[in-house]
Amino acid sequence: MKRFFGIVLFALALSPLVGCAARGYHRYGPPPPPPPPREAMMGRHHHQDRVWVPGHYRWNGHRYRWVPGRWVKGSPWR
């Protein structure tokens, strides 16, 4: 009887921890962006020093806004 009482007491002591694990995962911050739309390079630039930078989504604090691709001078990753 003492052993059974000890097991029940131990199970009751662990029960609040089970409730915490059942709550699940909560994400902080913005949701992931939607998949990017299909985008083609706009025209062929005649200068050799231009690099195409593809479009991307930018978070503005409330939702994602699409920033279209563009040609830039030089390498954008310097």
PDB file of N, CA, C and O in Angstrom:
ATOM      1  N   MET A   1       0.824  -1.193   0.000  1.00  0.00           N
ATOM      2  CA  MET A   1       0.000   0.000   0.000  1.00  0.00           C
ATOM      3  C   MET A   1       0.874   1.265   0.000  1.00  0.00           C
ATOM      4  O   MET A   1       0.561   2.238  -0.686  1.00  0.00           O
ATOM      5  N   LYS A   2       1.968   1.244   0.773  1.00  0.00           N
ATOM      6  CA  LYS A   2       2.858   2.399   0.811  1.00  0.00           C
ATOM      7  C   LYS A   2       3.508   2.631  -0.553  1.00  0.00           C
ATOM      8  O   LYS A   2       3.709   3.772  -0.969  1.00  0.00           O
ATOM      9  N   ARG A   3       3.836   1.528  -1.248  1.00  0.00           N
ATOM     10  CA  ARG A   3       4.465   1.660  -2.572  1.00  0.00           C
ATOM     11  C   ARG A   3       3.478   2.290  -3.559  1.00  0.00           C
ATOM     12  O   ARG A   3       3.859   3.178  -4.323  1.00  0.00           O
ATOM     13  N   PHE A   4       2.239   1.853  -3.555  1.00  0.00           N
ATOM     14  CA  PHE A   4       1.219   2.409  -4.433  1.00  0.00           C
ATOM     15  C   PHE A   4       1.010   3.888  -4.141  1.00  0.00           C
ATOM     16  O   PHE A   4       0.901   4.690  -5.068  1.00  0.00           O
ATOM     17  N   PHE A   5       0.954   4.255  -2.880  1.00  0.00           N
ATOM     18  CA  PHE A   5       0.788   5.652  -2.491  1.00  0.00           C
ATOM     19  C   PHE A   5       1.975   6.501  -2.968  1.00  0.00           C
ATOM     20  O   PHE A   5       1.788   7.645  -3.382  1.00  0.00           O
ATOM     21  N   GLY A   6       3.177   5.952  -2.913  1.00  0.00           N
ATOM     22  CA  GLY A   6       4.372   6.653  -3.385  1.00  0.00           C
ATOM     23  C   GLY A   6       4.341   6.879  -4.894  1.00  0.00           C
ATOM     24  O   GLY A   6       4.727   7.944  -5.378  1.00  0.00           O
ATOM     25  N   ILE A   7       3.877   5.864  -5.637  1.00  0.00           N
ATOM     26  CA  ILE A   7       3.781   5.992  -7.092  1.00  0.00           C
ATOM     27  C   ILE A   7       2.754   7.051  -7.470  1.00  0.00           C
ATOM     28  O   ILE A   7       3.000   7.858  -8.366  1.00  0.00           O
ATOM     29  N   VAL A   8       1.601   7.059  -6.795  1.00  0.00           N
ATOM     30  CA  VAL A   8       0.555   8.043  -7.073  1.00  0.00           C
ATOM     31  C   VAL A   8       1.051   9.445  -6.731  1.00  0.00           C
ATOM     32  O   VAL A   8       0.799  10.388  -7.482  1.00  0.00           O
ATOM     33  N   LEU A   9       1.738   9.590  -5.630  1.00  0.00           N
ATOM     34  CA  LEU A   9       2.277  10.897  -5.241  1.00  0.00           C
ATOM     35  C   LEU A   9       3.315  11.394  -6.248  1.00  0.00           C
ATOM     36  O   LEU A   9       3.354  12.578  -6.581  1.00  0.00           O
ATOM     37  N   PHE A  10       4.153  10.474  -6.725  1.00  0.00           N
ATOM     38  CA  PHE A  10       5.154  10.828  -7.725  1.00  0.00           C
ATOM     39  C   PHE A  10       4.485  11.249  -9.043  1.00  0.00           C
ATOM     40  O   PHE A  10       4.915  12.217  -9.670  1.00  0.00           O
ATOM     41  N   ALA A  11       3.452  10.540  -9.457  1.00  0.00           N
ATOM     42  CA  ALA A  11       2.728  10.869 -10.690  1.00  0.00           C
ATOM     43  C   ALA A  11       2.051  12.234 -10.569  1.00  0.00           C
ATOM     44  O   ALA A  11       2.055  13.015 -11.521  1.00  0.00           O
ATOM     45  N   LEU A  12       1.478  12.521  -9.418  1.00  0.00           N
ATOM     46  CA  LEU A  12       0.850  13.831  -9.216  1.00  0.00           C
ATOM     47  C   LEU A  12       1.880  14.948  -9.213  1.00  0.00           C
ATOM     48  O   LEU A  12       1.586  16.057  -9.659  1.00  0.00           O
ATOM     49  N   ALA A  13       3.074  14.679  -8.722  1.00  0.00           N
ATOM     50  CA  ALA A  13       4.126  15.696  -8.707  1.00  0.00           C
ATOM     51  C   ALA A  13       4.603  16.015 -10.131  1.00  0.00           C
ATOM     52  O   ALA A  13       4.996  17.149 -10.407  1.00  0.00           O
ATOM     53  N   LEU A  14       4.574  15.040 -11.027  1.00  0.00           N
ATOM     54  CA  LEU A  14       5.014  15.258 -12.409  1.00  0.00           C
ATOM     55  C   LEU A  14       3.912  15.804 -13.309  1.00  0.00           C
ATOM     56  O   LEU A  14       4.203  16.260 -14.414  1.00  0.00           O
ATOM     57  N   SER A  15       2.682  15.772 -12.880  1.00  0.00           N
ATOM     58  CA  SER A  15       1.570  16.176 -13.754  1.00  0.00           C
ATOM     59  C   SER A  15       1.639  17.643 -14.215  1.00  0.00           C
ATOM     60  O   SER A  15       1.247  17.899 -15.354  1.00  0.00           O
ATOM     61  N   PRO A  16       2.102  18.621 -13.429  1.00  0.00           N
ATOM     62  CA  PRO A  16       2.209  19.988 -13.967  1.00  0.00           C
ATOM     63  C   PRO A  16       3.213  20.095 -15.110  1.00  0.00           C
ATOM     64  O   PRO A  16       3.049  20.931 -15.998  1.00  0.00           O
ATOM     65  N   LEU A  17       4.246  19.262 -15.098  1.00  0.00           N
ATOM     66  CA  LEU A  17       5.244  19.306 -16.165  1.00  0.00           C
ATOM     67  C   LEU A  17       4.682  18.782 -17.477  1.00  0.00           C
ATOM     68  O   LEU A  17       5.086  19.235 -18.548  1.00  0.00           O
ATOM     69  N   VAL A  18       3.773  17.849 -17.407  1.00  0.00           N
ATOM     70  CA  VAL A  18       3.158  17.313 -18.620  1.00  0.00           C
ATOM     71  C   VAL A  18       2.310  18.388 -19.290  1.00  0.00           C
ATOM     72  O   VAL A  18       2.280  18.455 -20.519  1.00  0.00           O
ATOM     73  N   GLY A  19       1.636  19.212 -18.538  1.00  0.00           N
ATOM     74  CA  GLY A  19       0.828  20.291 -19.096  1.00  0.00           C
ATOM     75  C   GLY A  19       1.664  21.312 -19.832  1.00  0.00           C
ATOM     76  O   GLY A  19       1.208  21.876 -20.827  1.00  0.00           O
ATOM     77  N   CYS A  20       2.880  21.566 -19.370  1.00  0.00           N
ATOM     78  CA  CYS A  20       3.755  22.518 -20.050  1.00  0.00           C
ATOM     79  C   CYS A  20       4.208  21.973 -21.399  1.00  0.00           C
ATOM     80  O   CYS A  20       4.305  22.716 -22.377  1.00  0.00           O
ATOM     81  N   ALA A  21       4.482  20.694 -21.446  1.00  0.00           N
ATOM     82  CA  ALA A  21       4.945  20.101 -22.696  1.00  0.00           C
ATOM     83  C   ALA A  21       3.827  20.023 -23.722  1.00  0.00           C
ATOM     84  O   ALA A  21       4.106  20.027 -24.921  1.00  0.00           O
ATOM     85  N   ALA A  22       2.588  19.954 -23.302  1.00  0.00           N
ATOM     86  CA  ALA A  22       1.474  19.817 -24.238  1.00  0.00           C
ATOM     87  C   ALA A  22       1.102  21.130 -24.907  1.00  0.00           C
ATOM     88  O   ALA A  22       0.332  21.118 -25.867  1.00  0.00           O
ATOM     89  N   ARG A  23       1.611  22.243 -24.447  1.00  0.00           N
ATOM     90  CA  ARG A  23       1.249  23.530 -25.037  1.00  0.00           C
ATOM     91  C   ARG A  23       1.822  23.708 -26.424  1.00  0.00           C
ATOM     92  O   ARG A  23       1.227  24.404 -27.247  1.00  0.00           O
ATOM     93  N   GLY A  24       2.948  23.107 -26.705  1.00  0.00           N
ATOM     94  CA  GLY A  24       3.510  23.159 -28.043  1.00  0.00           C
ATOM     95  C   GLY A  24       4.490  24.290 -28.249  1.00  0.00           C
ATOM     96  O   GLY A  24       4.953  24.922 -27.300  1.00  0.00           O
ATOM     97  N   TYR A  25       4.791  24.527 -29.493  1.00  0.00           N
ATOM     98  CA  TYR A  25       5.810  25.482 -29.915  1.00  0.00           C
ATOM     99  C   TYR A  25       5.154  26.797 -30.301  1.00  0.00           C
ATOM    100  O   TYR A  25       4.145  26.804 -31.007  1.00  0.00           O
ATOM    101  N   HIS A  26       5.715  27.905 -29.846  1.00  0.00           N
ATOM    102  CA  HIS A  26       5.210  29.219 -30.222  1.00  0.00           C
ATOM    103  C   HIS A  26       6.305  29.974 -30.953  1.00  0.00           C
ATOM    104  O   HIS A  26       7.421  30.097 -30.447  1.00  0.00           O
ATOM    105  N   ARG A  27       5.999  30.477 -32.129  1.00  0.00           N
ATOM    106  CA  ARG A  27       6.983  31.190 -32.937  1.00  0.00           C
ATOM    107  C   ARG A  27       6.913  32.680 -32.635  1.00  0.00           C
ATOM    108  O   ARG A  27       5.833  33.270 -32.604  1.00  0.00           O
ATOM    109  N   TYR A  28       8.076  33.280 -32.414  1.00  0.00           N
ATOM    110  CA  TYR A  28       8.173  34.720 -32.207  1.00  0.00           C
ATOM    111  C   TYR A  28       8.742  35.345 -33.473  1.00  0.00           C
ATOM    112  O   TYR A  28       9.632  34.772 -34.100  1.00  0.00           O
ATOM    113  N   GLY A  29       8.246  36.496 -33.846  1.00  0.00           N
ATOM    114  CA  GLY A  29       8.727  37.180 -35.028  1.00  0.00           C
ATOM    115  C   GLY A  29       7.778  36.998 -36.196  1.00  0.00           C
ATOM    116  O   GLY A  29       6.701  36.424 -36.040  1.00  0.00           O
ATOM    117  N   PRO A  30       8.171  37.483 -37.368  1.00  0.00           N
ATOM    118  CA  PRO A  30       7.275  37.405 -38.527  1.00  0.00           C
ATOM    119  C   PRO A  30       7.144  35.975 -39.032  1.00  0.00           C
ATOM    120  O   PRO A  30       8.028  35.150 -38.801  1.00  0.00           O
ATOM    121  N   PRO A  31       6.045  35.677 -39.720  1.00  0.00           N
ATOM    122  CA  PRO A  31       5.900  34.353 -40.316  1.00  0.00           C
ATOM    123  C   PRO A  31       6.871  34.197 -41.481  1.00  0.00           C
ATOM    124  O   PRO A  31       7.413  35.191 -41.966  1.00  0.00           O
ATOM    125  N   PRO A  32       7.097  32.987 -41.932  1.00  0.00           N
ATOM    126  CA  PRO A  32       7.998  32.825 -43.075  1.00  0.00           C
ATOM    127  C   PRO A  32       7.392  33.456 -44.329  1.00  0.00           C
ATOM    128  O   PRO A  32       6.169  33.500 -44.467  1.00  0.00           O
ATOM    129  N   PRO A  33       8.233  33.943 -45.243  1.00  0.00           N
ATOM    130  CA  PRO A  33       7.697  34.596 -46.446  1.00  0.00           C
ATOM    131  C   PRO A  33       7.064  33.576 -47.387  1.00  0.00           C
ATOM    132  O   PRO A  33       7.389  32.390 -47.335  1.00  0.00           O
ATOM    133  N   PRO A  34       6.154  34.043 -48.251  1.00  0.00           N
ATOM    134  CA  PRO A  34       5.578  33.145 -49.248  1.00  0.00           C
ATOM    135  C   PRO A  34       6.633  32.775 -50.292  1.00  0.00           C
ATOM    136  O   PRO A  34       7.675  33.426 -50.367  1.00  0.00           O
ATOM    137  N   PRO A  35       6.381  31.750 -51.092  1.00  0.00           N
ATOM    138  CA  PRO A  35       7.360  31.418 -52.130  1.00  0.00           C
ATOM    139  C   PRO A  35       7.495  32.560 -53.130  1.00  0.00           C
ATOM    140  O   PRO A  35       6.509  33.228 -53.437  1.00  0.00           O
ATOM    141  N   PRO A  36       8.701  32.792 -53.641  1.00  0.00           N
ATOM    142  CA  PRO A  36       8.887  33.915 -54.564  1.00  0.00           C
ATOM    143  C   PRO A  36       8.166  33.667 -55.886  1.00  0.00           C
ATOM    144  O   PRO A  36       8.084  32.528 -56.344  1.00  0.00           O
ATOM    145  N   PRO A  37       7.640  34.733 -56.502  1.00  0.00           N
ATOM    146  CA  PRO A  37       7.017  34.568 -57.814  1.00  0.00           C
ATOM    147  C   PRO A  37       8.079  34.355 -58.877  1.00  0.00           C
ATOM    148  O   PRO A  37       9.255  34.648 -58.663  1.00  0.00           O
ATOM    149  N   ARG A  38       7.660  33.848 -60.014  1.00  0.00           N
ATOM    150  CA  ARG A  38       8.608  33.699 -61.120  1.00  0.00           C
ATOM    151  C   ARG A  38       8.974  35.083 -61.626  1.00  0.00           C
ATOM    152  O   ARG A  38       8.111  35.935 -61.835  1.00  0.00           O
ATOM    153  N   GLU A  39      10.255  35.288 -61.817  1.00  0.00           N
ATOM    154  CA  GLU A  39      10.729  36.606 -62.245  1.00  0.00           C
ATOM    155  C   GLU A  39      11.780  36.416 -63.326  1.00  0.00           C
ATOM    156  O   GLU A  39      12.678  35.586 -63.185  1.00  0.00           O
ATOM    157  N   ALA A  40      11.675  37.167 -64.383  1.00  0.00           N
ATOM    158  CA  ALA A  40      12.657  37.118 -65.460  1.00  0.00           C
ATOM    159  C   ALA A  40      13.568  38.334 -65.365  1.00  0.00           C
ATOM    160  O   ALA A  40      13.173  39.387 -64.864  1.00  0.00           O
ATOM    161  N   MET A  41      14.796  38.172 -65.855  1.00  0.00           N
ATOM    162  CA  MET A  41      15.708  39.315 -65.905  1.00  0.00           C
ATOM    163  C   MET A  41      15.129  40.326 -66.882  1.00  0.00           C
ATOM    164  O   MET A  41      14.808  39.984 -68.020  1.00  0.00           O
ATOM    165  N   MET A  42      15.000  41.545 -66.447  1.00  0.00           N
ATOM    166  CA  MET A  42      14.405  42.588 -67.279  1.00  0.00           C
ATOM    167  C   MET A  42      15.460  43.138 -68.226  1.00  0.00           C
ATOM    168  O   MET A  42      16.322  43.917 -67.817  1.00  0.00           O
ATOM    169  N   GLY A  43      15.395  42.740 -69.473  1.00  0.00           N
ATOM    170  CA  GLY A  43      16.314  43.253 -70.483  1.00  0.00           C
ATOM    171  C   GLY A  43      17.735  42.752 -70.285  1.00  0.00           C
ATOM    172  O   GLY A  43      18.061  42.165 -69.253  1.00  0.00           O
ATOM    173  N   ARG A  44      18.555  42.983 -71.258  1.00  0.00           N
ATOM    174  CA  ARG A  44      19.967  42.601 -71.165  1.00  0.00           C
ATOM    175  C   ARG A  44      20.752  43.891 -71.100  1.00  0.00           C
ATOM    176  O   ARG A  44      20.688  44.708 -72.018  1.00  0.00           O
ATOM    177  N   HIS A  45      21.486  44.081 -70.032  1.00  0.00           N
ATOM    178  CA  HIS A  45      22.230  45.323 -69.864  1.00  0.00           C
ATOM    179  C   HIS A  45      23.490  45.271 -70.719  1.00  0.00           C
ATOM    180  O   HIS A  45      24.129  44.223 -70.813  1.00  0.00           O
ATOM    181  N   HIS A  46      23.851  46.376 -71.337  1.00  0.00           N
ATOM    182  CA  HIS A  46      24.956  46.413 -72.287  1.00  0.00           C
ATOM    183  C   HIS A  46      26.313  46.566 -71.614  1.00  0.00           C
ATOM    184  O   HIS A  46      27.346  46.339 -72.244  1.00  0.00           O
ATOM    185  N   HIS A  47      26.321  46.944 -70.358  1.00  0.00           N
ATOM    186  CA  HIS A  47      27.599  47.146 -69.668  1.00  0.00           C
ATOM    187  C   HIS A  47      28.064  45.834 -69.044  1.00  0.00           C
ATOM    188  O   HIS A  47      27.264  45.072 -68.501  1.00  0.00           O
ATOM    189  N   GLN A  48      29.354  45.588 -69.127  1.00  0.00           N
ATOM    190  CA  GLN A  48      29.921  44.360 -68.584  1.00  0.00           C
ATOM    191  C   GLN A  48      30.001  44.378 -67.059  1.00  0.00           C
ATOM    192  O   GLN A  48      30.074  43.321 -66.433  1.00  0.00           O
ATOM    193  N   ASP A  49      29.988  45.568 -66.455  1.00  0.00           N
ATOM    194  CA  ASP A  49      30.164  45.668 -65.008  1.00  0.00           C
ATOM    195  C   ASP A  49      28.842  45.629 -64.250  1.00  0.00           C
ATOM    196  O   ASP A  49      28.819  45.961 -63.065  1.00  0.00           O
ATOM    197  N   ARG A  50      27.746  45.239 -64.884  1.00  0.00           N
ATOM    198  CA  ARG A  50      26.443  45.163 -64.220  1.00  0.00           C
ATOM    199  C   ARG A  50      26.156  43.732 -63.799  1.00  0.00           C
ATOM    200  O   ARG A  50      26.508  42.780 -64.496  1.00  0.00           O
ATOM    201  N   VAL A  51      25.510  43.596 -62.642  1.00  0.00           N
ATOM    202  CA  VAL A  51      25.168  42.281 -62.089  1.00  0.00           C
ATOM    203  C   VAL A  51      23.672  42.271 -61.770  1.00  0.00           C
ATOM    204  O   VAL A  51      23.139  43.242 -61.233  1.00  0.00           O
ATOM    205  N   TRP A  52      23.001  41.165 -62.106  1.00  0.00           N
ATOM    206  CA  TRP A  52      21.575  41.035 -61.803  1.00  0.00           C
ATOM    207  C   TRP A  52      21.389  40.592 -60.352  1.00  0.00           C
ATOM    208  O   TRP A  52      21.936  39.570 -59.937  1.00  0.00           O
ATOM    209  N   VAL A  53      20.622  41.358 -59.586  1.00  0.00           N
ATOM    210  CA  VAL A  53      20.281  40.995 -58.214  1.00  0.00           C
ATOM    211  C   VAL A  53      18.819  40.550 -58.241  1.00  0.00           C
ATOM    212  O   VAL A  53      17.940  41.350 -58.561  1.00  0.00           O
ATOM    213  N   PRO A  54      18.545  39.273 -57.906  1.00  0.00           N
ATOM    214  CA  PRO A  54      17.164  38.783 -57.985  1.00  0.00           C
ATOM    215  C   PRO A  54      16.263  39.437 -56.947  1.00  0.00           C
ATOM    216  O   PRO A  54      16.738  39.940 -55.929  1.00  0.00           O
ATOM    217  N   GLY A  55      14.962  39.428 -57.212  1.00  0.00           N
ATOM    218  CA  GLY A  55      13.991  39.997 -56.288  1.00  0.00           C
ATOM    219  C   GLY A  55      13.891  39.196 -55.001  1.00  0.00           C
ATOM    220  O   GLY A  55      14.306  38.039 -54.939  1.00  0.00           O
ATOM    221  N   HIS A  56      13.336  39.828 -53.976  1.00  0.00           N
ATOM    222  CA  HIS A  56      13.204  39.171 -52.674  1.00  0.00           C
ATOM    223  C   HIS A  56      12.054  39.819 -51.902  1.00  0.00           C
ATOM    224  O   HIS A  56      11.581  40.899 -52.253  1.00  0.00           O
ATOM    225  N   TYR A  57      11.623  39.144 -50.858  1.00  0.00           N
ATOM    226  CA  TYR A  57      10.592  39.696 -49.987  1.00  0.00           C
ATOM    227  C   TYR A  57      11.247  40.488 -48.860  1.00  0.00           C
ATOM    228  O   TYR A  57      12.282  40.089 -48.325  1.00  0.00           O
ATOM    229  N   ARG A  58      10.629  41.618 -48.505  1.00  0.00           N
ATOM    230  CA  ARG A  58      11.104  42.438 -47.392  1.00  0.00           C
ATOM    231  C   ARG A  58       9.951  42.598 -46.402  1.00  0.00           C
ATOM    232  O   ARG A  58       8.838  42.951 -46.793  1.00  0.00           O
ATOM    233  N   TRP A  59      10.219  42.338 -45.116  1.00  0.00           N
ATOM    234  CA  TRP A  59       9.220  42.467 -44.056  1.00  0.00           C
ATOM    235  C   TRP A  59       9.118  43.932 -43.664  1.00  0.00           C
ATOM    236  O   TRP A  59      10.128  44.547 -43.321  1.00  0.00           O
ATOM    237  N   ASN A  60       7.899  44.514 -43.708  1.00  0.00           N
ATOM    238  CA  ASN A  60       7.745  45.929 -43.377  1.00  0.00           C
ATOM    239  C   ASN A  60       7.133  46.143 -41.995  1.00  0.00           C
ATOM    240  O   ASN A  60       6.725  47.256 -41.665  1.00  0.00           O
ATOM    241  N   GLY A  61       7.067  45.088 -41.190  1.00  0.00           N
ATOM    242  CA  GLY A  61       6.510  45.198 -39.848  1.00  0.00           C
ATOM    243  C   GLY A  61       5.107  44.643 -39.745  1.00  0.00           C
ATOM    244  O   GLY A  61       4.643  44.316 -38.652  1.00  0.00           O
ATOM    245  N   HIS A  62       4.420  44.532 -40.884  1.00  0.00           N
ATOM    246  CA  HIS A  62       3.055  44.005 -40.882  1.00  0.00           C
ATOM    247  C   HIS A  62       2.871  42.858 -41.868  1.00  0.00           C
ATOM    248  O   HIS A  62       2.111  41.924 -41.610  1.00  0.00           O
ATOM    249  N   ARG A  63       3.562  42.934 -42.984  1.00  0.00           N
ATOM    250  CA  ARG A  63       3.466  41.898 -43.997  1.00  0.00           C
ATOM    251  C   ARG A  63       4.686  41.972 -44.907  1.00  0.00           C
ATOM    252  O   ARG A  63       5.482  42.907 -44.823  1.00  0.00           O
ATOM    253  N   TYR A  64       4.822  40.967 -45.783  1.00  0.00           N
ATOM    254  CA  TYR A  64       5.936  40.948 -46.720  1.00  0.00           C
ATOM    255  C   TYR A  64       5.573  41.728 -47.981  1.00  0.00           C
ATOM    256  O   TYR A  64       4.453  41.634 -48.483  1.00  0.00           O
ATOM    257  N   ARG A  65       6.533  42.493 -48.481  1.00  0.00           N
ATOM    258  CA  ARG A  65       6.381  43.222 -49.745  1.00  0.00           C
ATOM    259  C   ARG A  65       7.455  42.714 -50.709  1.00  0.00           C
ATOM    260  O   ARG A  65       8.608  42.530 -50.320  1.00  0.00           O
ATOM    261  N   TRP A  66       7.072  42.490 -51.952  1.00  0.00           N
ATOM    262  CA  TRP A  66       8.022  42.011 -52.951  1.00  0.00           C
ATOM    263  C   TRP A  66       8.871  43.159 -53.467  1.00  0.00           C
ATOM    264  O   TRP A  66       8.341  44.198 -53.862  1.00  0.00           O
ATOM    265  N   VAL A  67      10.185  42.979 -53.466  1.00  0.00           N
ATOM    266  CA  VAL A  67      11.132  43.937 -54.031  1.00  0.00           C
ATOM    267  C   VAL A  67      11.627  43.318 -55.334  1.00  0.00           C
ATOM    268  O   VAL A  67      12.293  42.283 -55.301  1.00  0.00           O
ATOM    269  N   PRO A  68      11.320  43.923 -56.482  1.00  0.00           N
ATOM    270  CA  PRO A  68      11.696  43.308 -57.761  1.00  0.00           C
ATOM    271  C   PRO A  68      13.210  43.292 -57.972  1.00  0.00           C
ATOM    272  O   PRO A  68      13.943  44.085 -57.380  1.00  0.00           O
ATOM    273  N   GLY A  69      13.658  42.374 -58.826  1.00  0.00           N
ATOM    274  CA  GLY A  69      15.078  42.286 -59.165  1.00  0.00           C
ATOM    275  C   GLY A  69      15.521  43.499 -59.960  1.00  0.00           C
ATOM    276  O   GLY A  69      14.703  44.227 -60.523  1.00  0.00           O
ATOM    277  N   ARG A  70      16.836  43.706 -59.997  1.00  0.00           N
ATOM    278  CA  ARG A  70      17.362  44.887 -60.682  1.00  0.00           C
ATOM    279  C   ARG A  70      18.816  44.663 -61.069  1.00  0.00           C
ATOM    280  O   ARG A  70      19.484  43.775 -60.539  1.00  0.00           O
ATOM    281  N   TRP A  71      19.287  45.464 -61.980  1.00  0.00           N
ATOM    282  CA  TRP A  71      20.684  45.467 -62.364  1.00  0.00           C
ATOM    283  C   TRP A  71      21.432  46.481 -61.499  1.00  0.00           C
ATOM    284  O   TRP A  71      20.977  47.612 -61.328  1.00  0.00           O
ATOM    285  N   VAL A  72      22.566  46.079 -60.962  1.00  0.00           N
ATOM    286  CA  VAL A  72      23.381  47.000 -60.158  1.00  0.00           C
ATOM    287  C   VAL A  72      24.803  47.015 -60.716  1.00  0.00           C
ATOM    288  O   VAL A  72      25.251  46.073 -61.369  1.00  0.00           O
ATOM    289  N   LYS A  73      25.477  48.093 -60.440  1.00  0.00           N
ATOM    290  CA  LYS A  73      26.855  48.239 -60.906  1.00  0.00           C
ATOM    291  C   LYS A  73      27.794  47.511 -59.957  1.00  0.00           C
ATOM    292  O   LYS A  73      27.728  47.714 -58.745  1.00  0.00           O
ATOM    293  N   GLY A  74      28.648  46.684 -60.480  1.00  0.00           N
ATOM    294  CA  GLY A  74      29.616  45.961 -59.660  1.00  0.00           C
ATOM    295  C   GLY A  74      28.966  44.760 -58.982  1.00  0.00           C
ATOM    296  O   GLY A  74      27.812  44.421 -59.243  1.00  0.00           O
ATOM    297  N   SER A  75      29.728  44.139 -58.121  1.00  0.00           N
ATOM    298  CA  SER A  75      29.239  42.970 -57.402  1.00  0.00           C
ATOM    299  C   SER A  75      28.499  43.414 -56.142  1.00  0.00           C
ATOM    300  O   SER A  75      29.043  44.206 -55.372  1.00  0.00           O
ATOM    301  N   PRO A  76      27.268  42.927 -55.905  1.00  0.00           N
ATOM    302  CA  PRO A  76      26.533  43.322 -54.710  1.00  0.00           C
ATOM    303  C   PRO A  76      27.043  42.663 -53.440  1.00  0.00           C
ATOM    304  O   PRO A  76      26.598  43.015 -52.348  1.00  0.00           O
ATOM    305  N   TRP A  77      27.974  41.706 -53.556  1.00  0.00           N
ATOM    306  CA  TRP A  77      28.441  40.962 -52.377  1.00  0.00           C
ATOM    307  C   TRP A  77      29.855  41.367 -51.975  1.00  0.00           C
ATOM    308  O   TRP A  77      30.576  40.556 -51.395  1.00  0.00           O
ATOM    309  N   ARG A  78      30.260  42.567 -52.261  1.00  0.00           N
ATOM    310  CA  ARG A  78      31.609  43.028 -51.847  1.00  0.00           C
ATOM    311  C   ARG A  78      31.623  43.397 -50.405  1.00  0.00           C
ATOM    312  O   ARG A  78      32.660  43.803 -49.881  1.00  0.00           O
TER     313      ARG A  78
END
